[in-house]
Amino acid sequence: MKTSFLKKRRESGQSMVEMAITLPLVLLLICGMLEMGWLAATRQVMDTITREATRAGIVATTKAASTTAVNTTIANAKPDYMKNPLTVTITYSNPSNFKDGDLTVTMEYNLPTLTPLTAFLAPGGAYHITATSTMKVG
């Protein structure tokens, strides 16, 4: 009977030690899943905005109107959580003849990390995301 009592007494803090060992790993996994979901969702949003901006640019009648349409579409479609500035590059494959060639729109964005536990995954504390879309003009 005495050995049973001593055995229980020695195991009384076991669950606390196990929790102390596993909790950081579980939190890191949960934060990593949240971070990757945040990154994937923002990447999908950027792909969609870039595609819509390219569509708006290819139906314009002039090169200046095309550039304005692309920039306006991006400004209107950009979600509120994207507070850092976007870098937008508009390239025409045939700059001398706007209607004969391709329009390429490239957006670049530095997405800040969502959770502090996974900040080591992003160099500089932000993920660099690039989205590109190319379509035939005319």
N, CA, C and O atoms as CSV, one atom per row, in Angstrom:
chain,resi,resn,atom,element,x,y,z
A,1,MET,N,N,0.807,-1.182,0.000
A,1,MET,CA,C,0.000,0.000,0.000
A,1,MET,C,C,0.860,1.260,0.000
A,1,MET,O,O,0.506,2.269,-0.610
A,2,LYS,N,N,1.997,1.187,0.695
A,2,LYS,CA,C,2.875,2.331,0.759
A,2,LYS,C,C,3.517,2.617,-0.609
A,2,LYS,O,O,3.706,3.781,-0.963
A,3,THR,N,N,3.846,1.595,-1.365
A,3,THR,CA,C,4.456,1.795,-2.683
A,3,THR,C,C,3.486,2.458,-3.650
A,3,THR,O,O,3.908,3.252,-4.490
A,4,SER,N,N,2.231,2.160,-3.553
A,4,SER,CA,C,1.227,2.788,-4.407
A,4,SER,C,C,1.146,4.291,-4.135
A,4,SER,O,O,1.031,5.082,-5.072
A,5,PHE,N,N,1.204,4.683,-2.890
A,5,PHE,CA,C,1.151,6.087,-2.505
A,5,PHE,C,C,2.384,6.833,-3.013
A,5,PHE,O,O,2.262,7.950,-3.516
A,6,LEU,N,N,3.566,6.235,-2.890
A,6,LEU,CA,C,4.792,6.873,-3.348
A,6,LEU,C,C,4.822,7.009,-4.870
A,6,LEU,O,O,5.321,8.004,-5.397
A,7,LYS,N,N,4.295,6.023,-5.564
A,7,LYS,CA,C,4.276,6.075,-7.024
A,7,LYS,C,C,3.393,7.225,-7.512
A,7,LYS,O,O,3.770,7.941,-8.440
A,8,LYS,N,N,2.225,7.407,-6.895
A,8,LYS,CA,C,1.346,8.508,-7.276
A,8,LYS,C,C,1.995,9.850,-6.969
A,8,LYS,O,O,1.859,10.806,-7.732
A,9,ARG,N,N,2.686,9.910,-5.870
A,9,ARG,CA,C,3.304,11.170,-5.475
A,9,ARG,C,C,4.404,11.579,-6.469
A,9,ARG,O,O,4.545,12.764,-6.772
A,10,ARG,N,N,5.171,10.629,-6.970
A,10,ARG,CA,C,6.244,10.940,-7.913
A,10,ARG,C,C,5.698,11.360,-9.272
A,10,ARG,O,O,6.387,12.071,-10.004
A,11,GLU,N,N,4.500,10.950,-9.632
A,11,GLU,CA,C,3.919,11.272,-10.933
A,11,GLU,C,C,2.984,12.471,-10.880
A,11,GLU,O,O,2.312,12.771,-11.866
A,12,SER,N,N,2.932,13.150,-9.763
A,12,SER,CA,C,1.950,14.221,-9.612
A,12,SER,C,C,2.214,15.413,-10.538
A,12,SER,O,O,1.252,16.079,-10.922
A,13,GLY,N,N,3.425,15.713,-10.907
A,13,GLY,CA,C,3.719,16.847,-11.779
A,13,GLY,C,C,3.998,16.466,-13.215
A,13,GLY,O,O,4.421,17.306,-14.009
A,14,GLN,N,N,3.768,15.215,-13.560
A,14,GLN,CA,C,4.101,14.724,-14.895
A,14,GLN,C,C,3.320,15.452,-15.982
A,14,GLN,O,O,3.898,15.834,-17.000
A,15,SER,N,N,2.042,15.647,-15.793
A,15,SER,CA,C,1.236,16.291,-16.835
A,15,SER,C,C,1.648,17.746,-17.035
A,15,SER,O,O,1.583,18.253,-18.155
A,16,MET,N,N,2.070,18.425,-15.973
A,16,MET,CA,C,2.533,19.806,-16.127
A,16,MET,C,C,3.830,19.864,-16.924
A,16,MET,O,O,4.014,20.764,-17.744
A,17,VAL,N,N,4.715,18.928,-16.695
A,17,VAL,CA,C,5.974,18.887,-17.439
A,17,VAL,C,C,5.705,18.571,-18.906
A,17,VAL,O,O,6.291,19.191,-19.793
A,18,GLU,N,N,4.826,17.614,-19.163
A,18,GLU,CA,C,4.486,17.277,-20.551
A,18,GLU,C,C,3.864,18.471,-21.266
A,18,GLU,O,O,4.173,18.735,-22.428
A,19,MET,N,N,2.987,19.189,-20.569
A,19,MET,CA,C,2.357,20.362,-21.164
A,19,MET,C,C,3.390,21.450,-21.438
A,19,MET,O,O,3.331,22.112,-22.473
A,20,ALA,N,N,4.325,21.638,-20.529
A,20,ALA,CA,C,5.368,22.646,-20.715
A,20,ALA,C,C,6.259,22.314,-21.906
A,20,ALA,O,O,6.785,23.216,-22.559
A,21,ILE,N,N,6.428,21.045,-22.188
A,21,ILE,CA,C,7.257,20.639,-23.324
A,21,ILE,C,C,6.485,20.754,-24.637
A,21,ILE,O,O,7.041,21.207,-25.637
A,22,THR,N,N,5.230,20.356,-24.650
A,22,THR,CA,C,4.472,20.306,-25.904
A,22,THR,C,C,3.772,21.611,-26.265
A,22,THR,O,O,3.531,21.855,-27.447
A,23,LEU,N,N,3.438,22.455,-25.299
A,23,LEU,CA,C,2.690,23.681,-25.595
A,23,LEU,C,C,3.402,24.597,-26.591
A,23,LEU,O,O,2.751,25.078,-27.518
A,24,PRO,N,N,4.713,24.865,-26.451
A,24,PRO,CA,C,5.367,25.720,-27.453
A,24,PRO,C,C,5.294,25.139,-28.872
A,24,PRO,O,O,5.119,25.882,-29.837
A,25,LEU,N,N,5.426,23.833,-28.994
A,25,LEU,CA,C,5.344,23.217,-30.320
A,25,LEU,C,C,3.940,23.328,-30.902
A,25,LEU,O,O,3.775,23.616,-32.087
A,26,VAL,N,N,2.940,23.102,-30.075
A,26,VAL,CA,C,1.552,23.206,-30.538
A,26,VAL,C,C,1.238,24.643,-30.942
A,26,VAL,O,O,0.609,24.867,-31.976
A,27,LEU,N,N,1.665,25.614,-30.143
A,27,LEU,CA,C,1.434,27.020,-30.486
A,27,LEU,C,C,2.151,27.404,-31.776
A,27,LEU,O,O,1.600,28.138,-32.597
A,28,LEU,N,N,3.366,26.917,-31.959
A,28,LEU,CA,C,4.106,27.204,-33.187
A,28,LEU,C,C,3.394,26.615,-34.400
A,28,LEU,O,O,3.321,27.262,-35.444
A,29,LEU,N,N,2.875,25.409,-34.279
A,29,LEU,CA,C,2.133,24.799,-35.386
A,29,LEU,C,C,0.857,25.573,-35.703
A,29,LEU,O,O,0.549,25.806,-36.871
A,30,ILE,N,N,0.121,25.970,-34.684
A,30,ILE,CA,C,-1.116,26.726,-34.906
A,30,ILE,C,C,-0.812,28.078,-35.548
A,30,ILE,O,O,-1.474,28.475,-36.507
A,31,CYS,N,N,0.185,28.781,-35.024
A,31,CYS,CA,C,0.551,30.077,-35.603
A,31,CYS,C,C,1.078,29.917,-37.028
A,31,CYS,O,O,0.815,30.764,-37.881
A,32,GLY,N,N,1.808,28.853,-37.290
A,32,GLY,CA,C,2.295,28.597,-38.648
A,32,GLY,C,C,1.160,28.345,-39.625
A,32,GLY,O,O,1.204,28.810,-40.764
A,33,MET,N,N,0.137,27.607,-39.184
A,33,MET,CA,C,-1.022,27.375,-40.056
A,33,MET,C,C,-1.772,28.673,-40.325
A,33,MET,O,O,-2.193,28.923,-41.454
A,34,LEU,N,N,-1.940,29.497,-39.303
A,34,LEU,CA,C,-2.595,30.792,-39.500
A,34,LEU,C,C,-1.798,31.669,-40.467
A,34,LEU,O,O,-2.365,32.320,-41.345
A,35,GLU,N,N,-0.496,31.674,-40.293
A,35,GLU,CA,C,0.376,32.497,-41.134
A,35,GLU,C,C,0.336,32.048,-42.598
A,35,GLU,O,O,0.252,32.881,-43.500
A,36,MET,N,N,0.394,30.749,-42.831
A,36,MET,CA,C,0.365,30.247,-44.206
A,36,MET,C,C,-1.008,30.478,-44.852
A,36,MET,O,O,-1.086,30.737,-46.053
A,37,GLY,N,N,-2.075,30.387,-44.077
A,37,GLY,CA,C,-3.402,30.713,-44.596
A,37,GLY,C,C,-3.511,32.176,-44.968
A,37,GLY,O,O,-4.071,32.519,-46.009
A,38,TRP,N,N,-2.978,33.038,-44.120
A,38,TRP,CA,C,-2.939,34.486,-44.367
A,38,TRP,C,C,-2.148,34.781,-45.642
A,38,TRP,O,O,-2.565,35.599,-46.461
A,39,LEU,N,N,-1.030,34.127,-45.802
A,39,LEU,CA,C,-0.182,34.313,-46.977
A,39,LEU,C,C,-0.874,33.812,-48.242
A,39,LEU,O,O,-0.851,34.492,-49.268
A,40,ALA,N,N,-1.487,32.633,-48.181
A,40,ALA,CA,C,-2.169,32.073,-49.355
A,40,ALA,C,C,-3.378,32.914,-49.751
A,40,ALA,O,O,-3.615,33.130,-50.939
A,41,ALA,N,N,-4.139,33.389,-48.777
A,41,ALA,CA,C,-5.314,34.211,-49.084
A,41,ALA,C,C,-4.907,35.535,-49.722
A,41,ALA,O,O,-5.543,35.989,-50.674
A,42,THR,N,N,-3.857,36.152,-49.206
A,42,THR,CA,C,-3.388,37.417,-49.780
A,42,THR,C,C,-2.829,37.198,-51.177
A,42,THR,O,O,-3.022,38.036,-52.058
A,43,ARG,N,N,-2.148,36.100,-51.386
A,43,ARG,CA,C,-1.623,35.788,-52.724
A,43,ARG,C,C,-2.769,35.615,-53.722
A,43,ARG,O,O,-2.684,36.090,-54.855
A,44,GLN,N,N,-3.834,34.939,-53.307
A,44,GLN,CA,C,-4.993,34.746,-54.181
A,44,GLN,C,C,-5.667,36.082,-54.497
A,44,GLN,O,O,-6.073,36.321,-55.634
A,45,VAL,N,N,-5.783,36.943,-53.501
A,45,VAL,CA,C,-6.371,38.272,-53.714
A,45,VAL,C,C,-5.526,39.063,-54.706
A,45,VAL,O,O,-6.065,39.714,-55.601
A,46,MET,N,N,-4.210,39.008,-54.551
A,46,MET,CA,C,-3.334,39.743,-55.469
A,46,MET,C,C,-3.417,39.199,-56.887
A,46,MET,O,O,-3.409,39.975,-57.843
A,47,ASP,N,N,-3.496,37.886,-57.041
A,47,ASP,CA,C,-3.653,37.307,-58.380
A,47,ASP,C,C,-4.944,37.789,-59.032
A,47,ASP,O,O,-4.957,38.130,-60.215
A,48,THR,N,N,-6.022,37.816,-58.265
A,48,THR,CA,C,-7.315,38.247,-58.799
A,48,THR,C,C,-7.289,39.722,-59.180
A,48,THR,O,O,-7.773,40.094,-60.249
A,49,ILE,N,N,-6.730,40.562,-58.320
A,49,ILE,CA,C,-6.654,41.997,-58.621
A,49,ILE,C,C,-5.808,42.236,-59.863
A,49,ILE,O,O,-6.173,43.049,-60.713
A,50,THR,N,N,-4.689,41.543,-59.978
A,50,THR,CA,C,-3.811,41.711,-61.143
A,50,THR,C,C,-4.521,41.290,-62.424
A,50,THR,O,O,-4.414,41.971,-63.444
A,51,ARG,N,N,-5.238,40.187,-62.380
A,51,ARG,CA,C,-5.973,39.718,-63.557
A,51,ARG,C,C,-7.067,40.711,-63.953
A,51,ARG,O,O,-7.228,41.013,-65.136
A,52,GLU,N,N,-7.816,41.218,-62.978
A,52,GLU,CA,C,-8.878,42.185,-63.275
A,52,GLU,C,C,-8.304,43.496,-63.810
A,52,GLU,O,O,-8.882,44.102,-64.712
A,53,ALA,N,N,-7.184,43.931,-63.266
A,53,ALA,CA,C,-6.549,45.158,-63.752
A,53,ALA,C,C,-6.047,44.983,-65.183
A,53,ALA,O,O,-6.144,45.908,-65.990
A,54,THR,N,N,-5.516,43.816,-65.499
A,54,THR,CA,C,-5.061,43.556,-66.865
A,54,THR,C,C,-6.239,43.540,-67.830
A,54,THR,O,O,-6.144,44.069,-68.937
A,55,ARG,N,N,-7.340,42.940,-67.419
A,55,ARG,CA,C,-8.546,42.952,-68.260
A,55,ARG,C,C,-9.023,44.371,-68.519
A,55,ARG,O,O,-9.401,44.708,-69.641
A,56,ALA,N,N,-9.008,45.202,-67.485
A,56,ALA,CA,C,-9.432,46.597,-67.659
A,56,ALA,C,C,-8.482,47.333,-68.597
A,56,ALA,O,O,-8.910,48.200,-69.359
A,57,GLY,N,N,-7.209,46.997,-68.546
A,57,GLY,CA,C,-6.231,47.675,-69.388
A,57,GLY,C,C,-6.291,47.285,-70.851
A,57,GLY,O,O,-5.992,48.114,-71.710
A,58,ILE,N,N,-6.668,46.046,-71.170
A,58,ILE,CA,C,-6.650,45.618,-72.576
A,58,ILE,C,C,-7.847,46.131,-73.366
A,58,ILE,O,O,-7.809,46.129,-74.596
A,59,VAL,N,N,-8.900,46.566,-72.698
A,59,VAL,CA,C,-10.068,47.060,-73.435
A,59,VAL,C,C,-10.031,48.570,-73.632
A,59,VAL,O,O,-10.926,49.126,-74.269
A,60,ALA,N,N,-9.018,49.243,-73.103
A,60,ALA,CA,C,-8.900,50.690,-73.267
A,60,ALA,C,C,-8.528,51.029,-74.705
A,60,ALA,O,O,-7.992,50.197,-75.436
A,61,THR,N,N,-8.822,52.261,-75.094
A,61,THR,CA,C,-8.586,52.671,-76.481
A,61,THR,C,C,-7.204,53.264,-76.708
A,61,THR,O,O,-6.693,53.221,-77.827
A,62,THR,N,N,-6.592,53.814,-75.672
A,62,THR,CA,C,-5.253,54.391,-75.804
A,62,THR,C,C,-4.344,53.837,-74.708
A,62,THR,O,O,-4.797,53.218,-73.745
A,63,LYS,N,N,-3.059,54.082,-74.890
A,63,LYS,CA,C,-2.092,53.614,-73.900
A,63,LYS,C,C,-2.289,54.339,-72.565
A,63,LYS,O,O,-2.210,53.718,-71.505
A,64,ALA,N,N,-2.542,55.643,-72.615
A,64,ALA,CA,C,-2.765,56.416,-71.384
A,64,ALA,C,C,-4.033,55.947,-70.669
A,64,ALA,O,O,-4.055,55.831,-69.444
A,65,ALA,N,N,-5.080,55.681,-71.438
A,65,ALA,CA,C,-6.330,55.191,-70.842
A,65,ALA,C,C,-6.131,53.802,-70.243
A,65,ALA,O,O,-6.728,53.468,-69.219
A,66,SER,N,N,-5.303,53.009,-70.875
A,66,SER,CA,C,-5.011,51.674,-70.366
A,66,SER,C,C,-4.291,51.753,-69.021
A,66,SER,O,O,-4.647,51.051,-68.075
A,67,THR,N,N,-3.287,52.605,-68.948
A,67,THR,CA,C,-2.543,52.779,-67.698
A,67,THR,C,C,-3.454,53.292,-66.591
A,67,THR,O,O,-3.383,52.825,-65.454
A,68,THR,N,N,-4.309,54.250,-66.924
A,68,THR,CA,C,-5.258,54.783,-65.941
A,68,THR,C,C,-6.235,53.708,-65.488
A,68,THR,O,O,-6.537,53.608,-64.299
A,69,ALA,N,N,-6.729,52.907,-66.418
A,69,ALA,CA,C,-7.679,51.844,-66.075
A,69,ALA,C,C,-7.045,50.806,-65.153
A,69,ALA,O,O,-7.681,50.334,-64.211
A,70,VAL,N,N,-5.804,50.457,-65.424
A,70,VAL,CA,C,-5.100,49.483,-64.582
A,70,VAL,C,C,-4.938,50.030,-63.163
A,70,VAL,O,O,-5.260,49.349,-62.189
A,71,ASN,N,N,-4.441,51.252,-63.053
A,71,ASN,CA,C,-4.214,51.841,-61.728
A,71,ASN,C,C,-5.516,52.054,-60.958
A,71,ASN,O,O,-5.556,51.845,-59.745
A,72,THR,N,N,-6.580,52.468,-61.649
A,72,THR,CA,C,-7.875,52.670,-60.994
A,72,THR,C,C,-8.449,51.353,-60.498
A,72,THR,O,O,-8.972,51.282,-59.386
A,73,THR,N,N,-8.355,50.310,-61.313
A,73,THR,CA,C,-8.868,48.998,-60.912
A,73,THR,C,C,-8.134,48.472,-59.685
A,73,THR,O,O,-8.755,47.928,-58.772
A,74,ILE,N,N,-6.830,48.632,-59.663
A,74,ILE,CA,C,-6.045,48.172,-58.512
A,74,ILE,C,C,-6.406,48.971,-57.263
A,74,ILE,O,O,-6.573,48.397,-56.188
A,75,ALA,N,N,-6.527,50.286,-57.397
A,75,ALA,CA,C,-6.861,51.124,-56.235
A,75,ALA,C,C,-8.239,50.786,-55.676
A,75,ALA,O,O,-8.430,50.790,-54.461
A,76,ASN,N,N,-9.201,50.494,-56.553
A,76,ASN,CA,C,-10.562,50.181,-56.101
A,76,ASN,C,C,-10.677,48.776,-55.514
A,76,ASN,O,O,-11.493,48.548,-54.621
A,77,ALA,N,N,-9.878,47.842,-55.999
A,77,ALA,CA,C,-10.004,46.445,-55.574
A,77,ALA,C,C,-9.096,46.084,-54.398
A,77,ALA,O,O,-9.277,45.038,-53.775
A,78,LYS,N,N,-8.146,46.922,-54.100
A,78,LYS,CA,C,-7.189,46.619,-53.018
A,78,LYS,C,C,-7.922,46.558,-51.676
A,78,LYS,O,O,-8.619,47.506,-51.315
A,79,PRO,N,N,-7.774,45.450,-50.927
A,79,PRO,CA,C,-8.454,45.342,-49.633
A,79,PRO,C,C,-7.861,46.291,-48.588
A,79,PRO,O,O,-6.719,46.734,-48.706
A,80,ASP,N,N,-8.652,46.586,-47.579
A,80,ASP,CA,C,-8.235,47.536,-46.544
A,80,ASP,C,C,-7.059,47.040,-45.711
A,80,ASP,O,O,-6.284,47.848,-45.198
A,81,TYR,N,N,-6.915,45.731,-45.568
A,81,TYR,CA,C,-5.825,45.227,-44.727
A,81,TYR,C,C,-4.459,45.356,-45.396
A,81,TYR,O,O,-3.434,45.193,-44.734
A,82,MET,N,N,-4.428,45.644,-46.684
A,82,MET,CA,C,-3.154,45.835,-47.383
A,82,MET,C,C,-2.750,47.301,-47.238
A,82,MET,O,O,-2.976,48.111,-48.138
A,83,LYS,N,N,-2.153,47.629,-46.099
A,83,LYS,CA,C,-1.826,49.015,-45.779
A,83,LYS,C,C,-0.483,49.463,-46.361
A,83,LYS,O,O,-0.293,50.648,-46.633
A,84,ASN,N,N,0.433,48.542,-46.550
A,84,ASN,CA,C,1.720,48.893,-47.154
A,84,ASN,C,C,1.508,49.248,-48.623
A,84,ASN,O,O,0.567,48.757,-49.248
A,85,PRO,N,N,2.374,50.097,-49.178
A,85,PRO,CA,C,2.191,50.474,-50.583
A,85,PRO,C,C,2.464,49.308,-51.543
A,85,PRO,O,O,3.354,48.487,-51.320
A,86,LEU,N,N,1.680,49.267,-52.599
A,86,LEU,CA,C,1.870,48.288,-53.672
A,86,LEU,C,C,2.823,48.865,-54.707
A,86,LEU,O,O,2.824,50.071,-54.952
A,87,THR,N,N,3.622,48.017,-55.306
A,87,THR,CA,C,4.447,48.421,-56.437
A,87,THR,C,C,3.815,47.817,-57.682
A,87,THR,O,O,3.744,46.596,-57.822
A,88,VAL,N,N,3.357,48.678,-58.586
A,88,VAL,CA,C,2.682,48.225,-59.801
A,88,VAL,C,C,3.568,48.552,-60.995
A,88,VAL,O,O,4.016,49.688,-61.153
A,89,THR,N,N,3.817,47.550,-61.835
A,89,THR,CA,C,4.591,47.734,-63.060
A,89,THR,C,C,3.712,47.352,-64.240
A,89,THR,O,O,3.176,46.245,-64.295
A,90,ILE,N,N,3.567,48.282,-65.187
A,90,ILE,CA,C,2.762,48.046,-66.387
A,90,ILE,C,C,3.716,48.025,-67.575
A,90,ILE,O,O,4.440,48.990,-67.822
A,91,THR,N,N,3.708,46.914,-68.306
A,91,THR,CA,C,4.634,46.739,-69.421
A,91,THR,C,C,3.855,46.395,-70.685
A,91,THR,O,O,2.973,45.537,-70.672
A,92,TYR,N,N,4.196,47.078,-71.776
A,92,TYR,CA,C,3.596,46.793,-73.087
A,92,TYR,C,C,4.663,46.119,-73.943
A,92,TYR,O,O,5.786,46.613,-74.039
A,93,SER,N,N,4.319,44.998,-74.562
A,93,SER,CA,C,5.311,44.285,-75.369
A,93,SER,C,C,5.675,45.056,-76.631
A,93,SER,O,O,6.774,44.895,-77.161
A,94,ASN,N,N,4.761,45.892,-77.115
A,94,ASN,CA,C,5.021,46.727,-78.288
A,94,ASN,C,C,4.635,48.165,-77.933
A,94,ASN,O,O,3.516,48.588,-78.224
A,95,PRO,N,N,5.539,48.918,-77.313
A,95,PRO,CA,C,5.183,50.263,-76.859
A,95,PRO,C,C,4.837,51.231,-77.985
A,95,PRO,O,O,4.078,52.175,-77.770
A,96,SER,N,N,5.382,51.013,-79.188
A,96,SER,CA,C,5.106,51.938,-80.290
A,96,SER,C,C,3.689,51.779,-80.828
A,96,SER,O,O,3.089,52.758,-81.273
A,97,ASN,N,N,3.141,50.560,-80.795
A,97,ASN,CA,C,1.770,50.316,-81.256
A,97,ASN,C,C,1.025,49.589,-80.135
A,97,ASN,O,O,1.153,48.376,-79.968
A,98,PHE,N,N,0.258,50.344,-79.387
A,98,PHE,CA,C,-0.415,49.834,-78.197
A,98,PHE,C,C,-1.316,48.641,-78.492
A,98,PHE,O,O,-1.358,47.693,-77.709
A,99,LYS,N,N,-2.026,48.675,-79.593
A,99,LYS,CA,C,-3.010,47.627,-79.894
A,99,LYS,C,C,-2.392,46.356,-80.474
A,99,LYS,O,O,-3.094,45.364,-80.670
A,100,ASP,N,N,-1.107,46.375,-80.746
A,100,ASP,CA,C,-0.454,45.211,-81.321
A,100,ASP,C,C,0.581,44.672,-80.328
A,100,ASP,O,O,1.755,45.036,-80.386
A,101,GLY,N,N,0.145,43.823,-79.440
A,101,GLY,CA,C,1.078,43.270,-78.462
A,101,GLY,C,C,0.365,42.817,-77.204
A,101,GLY,O,O,-0.855,42.654,-77.181
A,102,ASP,N,N,1.143,42.620,-76.169
A,102,ASP,CA,C,0.624,42.131,-74.894
A,102,ASP,C,C,0.754,43.205,-73.822
A,102,ASP,O,O,1.617,44.081,-73.885
A,103,LEU,N,N,-0.126,43.108,-72.845
A,103,LEU,CA,C,-0.065,43.964,-71.666
A,103,LEU,C,C,0.273,43.076,-70.467
A,103,LEU,O,O,-0.403,42.080,-70.211
A,104,THR,N,N,1.315,43.444,-69.746
A,104,THR,CA,C,1.720,42.704,-68.549
A,104,THR,C,C,1.619,43.630,-67.347
A,104,THR,O,O,2.198,44.717,-67.331
A,105,VAL,N,N,0.877,43.186,-66.345
A,105,VAL,CA,C,0.744,43.935,-65.094
A,105,VAL,C,C,1.372,43.091,-63.989
A,105,VAL,O,O,1.025,41.924,-63.808
A,106,THR,N,N,2.295,43.697,-63.258
A,106,THR,CA,C,2.962,43.026,-62.146
A,106,THR,C,C,2.741,43.844,-60.880
A,106,THR,O,O,2.986,45.050,-60.851
A,107,MET,N,N,2.273,43.165,-59.833
A,107,MET,CA,C,2.085,43.803,-58.531
A,107,MET,C,C,3.031,43.156,-57.532
A,107,MET,O,O,3.185,41.935,-57.510
A,108,GLU,N,N,3.661,43.980,-56.707
A,108,GLU,CA,C,4.529,43.479,-55.644
A,108,GLU,C,C,4.065,44.086,-54.329
A,108,GLU,O,O,3.708,45.262,-54.261
A,109,TYR,N,N,4.077,43.259,-53.283
A,109,TYR,CA,C,3.604,43.714,-51.976
A,109,TYR,C,C,4.393,43.016,-50.878
A,109,TYR,O,O,4.704,41.829,-50.979
A,110,ASN,N,N,4.712,43.763,-49.837
A,110,ASN,CA,C,5.367,43.193,-48.657
A,110,ASN,C,C,4.313,43.006,-47.575
A,110,ASN,O,O,3.887,43.969,-46.938
A,111,LEU,N,N,3.897,41.761,-47.372
A,111,LEU,CA,C,2.865,41.423,-46.399
A,111,LEU,C,C,3.495,41.230,-45.026
A,111,LEU,O,O,4.331,40.344,-44.851
A,112,PRO,N,N,3.104,42.054,-44.042
A,112,PRO,CA,C,3.668,41.863,-42.702
A,112,PRO,C,C,3.179,40.562,-42.076
A,112,PRO,O,O,2.110,40.057,-42.417
A,113,THR,N,N,3.973,40.034,-41.163
A,113,THR,CA,C,3.592,38.784,-40.509
A,113,THR,C,C,2.372,39.007,-39.622
A,113,THR,O,O,2.166,40.098,-39.088
A,114,LEU,N,N,1.580,37.974,-39.475
A,114,LEU,CA,C,0.351,38.040,-38.691
A,114,LEU,C,C,0.607,37.731,-37.220
A,114,LEU,O,O,0.028,38.366,-36.339
A,115,THR,N,N,1.467,36.764,-36.958
A,115,THR,CA,C,1.745,36.357,-35.581
A,115,THR,C,C,3.225,36.549,-35.269
A,115,THR,O,O,4.071,36.315,-36.133
A,116,PRO,N,N,3.548,36.968,-34.059
A,116,PRO,CA,C,4.962,37.184,-33.728
A,116,PRO,C,C,5.761,35.891,-33.588
A,116,PRO,O,O,6.986,35.911,-33.714
A,117,LEU,N,N,5.096,34.776,-33.333
A,117,LEU,CA,C,5.818,33.513,-33.164
A,117,LEU,C,C,6.429,33.004,-34.467
A,117,LEU,O,O,7.413,32.266,-34.442
A,118,THR,N,N,5.857,33.389,-35.594
A,118,THR,CA,C,6.360,32.908,-36.882
A,118,THR,C,C,7.100,33.994,-37.655
A,118,THR,O,O,7.329,33.847,-38.855
A,119,ALA,N,N,7.473,35.072,-36.992
A,119,ALA,CA,C,8.173,36.159,-37.677
A,119,ALA,C,C,9.532,35.713,-38.212
A,119,ALA,O,O,10.065,36.330,-39.134
A,120,PHE,N,N,10.096,34.649,-37.645
A,120,PHE,CA,C,11.395,34.166,-38.119
A,120,PHE,C,C,11.291,33.550,-39.519
A,120,PHE,O,O,12.311,33.371,-40.185
A,121,LEU,N,N,10.083,33.224,-39.973
A,121,LEU,CA,C,9.907,32.650,-41.310
A,121,LEU,C,C,10.053,33.691,-42.412
A,121,LEU,O,O,10.415,33.358,-43.540
A,122,ALA,N,N,9.772,34.953,-42.087
A,122,ALA,CA,C,9.801,36.021,-43.087
A,122,ALA,C,C,11.031,36.895,-42.865
A,122,ALA,O,O,11.177,37.498,-41.802
A,123,PRO,N,N,11.909,36.970,-43.852
A,123,PRO,CA,C,13.068,37.847,-43.695
A,123,PRO,C,C,12.619,39.307,-43.649
A,123,PRO,O,O,11.877,39.758,-44.521
A,124,GLY,N,N,13.058,40.028,-42.656
A,124,GLY,CA,C,12.675,41.428,-42.523
A,124,GLY,C,C,11.284,41.617,-41.942
A,124,GLY,O,O,10.782,42.741,-41.908
A,125,GLY,N,N,10.657,40.555,-41.491
A,125,GLY,CA,C,9.335,40.664,-40.884
A,125,GLY,C,C,8.191,40.797,-41.865
A,125,GLY,O,O,7.077,41.132,-41.463
A,126,ALA,N,N,8.436,40.545,-43.145
A,126,ALA,CA,C,7.371,40.642,-44.147
A,126,ALA,C,C,7.633,39.638,-45.271
A,126,ALA,O,O,8.780,39.349,-45.611
A,127,TYR,N,N,6.555,39.120,-45.834
A,127,TYR,CA,C,6.640,38.215,-46.983
A,127,TYR,C,C,6.535,39.044,-48.256
A,127,TYR,O,O,5.631,39.870,-48.385
A,128,HIS,N,N,7.444,38.832,-49.190
A,128,HIS,CA,C,7.399,39.541,-50.472
A,128,HIS,C,C,6.557,38.711,-51.443
A,128,HIS,O,O,6.923,37.590,-51.798
A,129,ILE,N,N,5.425,39.276,-51.866
A,129,ILE,CA,C,4.505,38.568,-52.754
A,129,ILE,C,C,4.483,39.287,-54.099
A,129,ILE,O,O,4.381,40.512,-54.152
A,130,THR,N,N,4.579,38.525,-55.182
A,130,THR,CA,C,4.519,39.071,-56.531
A,130,THR,C,C,3.424,38.357,-57.308
A,130,THR,O,O,3.325,37.130,-57.279
A,131,ALA,N,N,2.602,39.136,-58.004
A,131,ALA,CA,C,1.554,38.581,-58.862
A,131,ALA,C,C,1.689,39.216,-60.240
A,131,ALA,O,O,1.844,40.433,-60.352
A,132,THR,N,N,1.631,38.400,-61.287
A,132,THR,CA,C,1.799,38.877,-62.656
A,132,THR,C,C,0.690,38.328,-63.535
A,132,THR,O,O,0.278,37.176,-63.395
A,133,SER,N,N,0.213,39.171,-64.445
A,133,SER,CA,C,-0.797,38.749,-65.413
A,133,SER,C,C,-0.455,39.354,-66.770
A,133,SER,O,O,-0.124,40.537,-66.860
A,134,THR,N,N,-0.535,38.544,-67.824
A,134,THR,CA,C,-0.264,38.995,-69.185
A,134,THR,C,C,-1.445,38.629,-70.072
A,134,THR,O,O,-1.926,37.495,-70.049
A,135,MET,N,N,-1.911,39.607,-70.859
A,135,MET,CA,C,-3.017,39.369,-71.790
A,135,MET,C,C,-2.752,40.081,-73.106
A,135,MET,O,O,-2.038,41.081,-73.162
A,136,LYS,N,N,-3.341,39.546,-74.155
A,136,LYS,CA,C,-3.235,40.114,-75.498
A,136,LYS,C,C,-4.128,41.342,-75.605
A,136,LYS,O,O,-5.296,41.294,-75.222
A,137,VAL,N,N,-3.591,42.435,-76.120
A,137,VAL,CA,C,-4.360,43.668,-76.305
A,137,VAL,C,C,-5.084,43.598,-77.641
A,137,VAL,O,O,-4.542,43.123,-78.639
A,138,GLY,N,N,-6.315,44.078,-77.635
A,138,GLY,CA,C,-7.053,44.183,-78.891
A,138,GLY,C,C,-7.890,43.054,-79.163
A,138,GLY,O,O,-8.566,43.020,-80.192
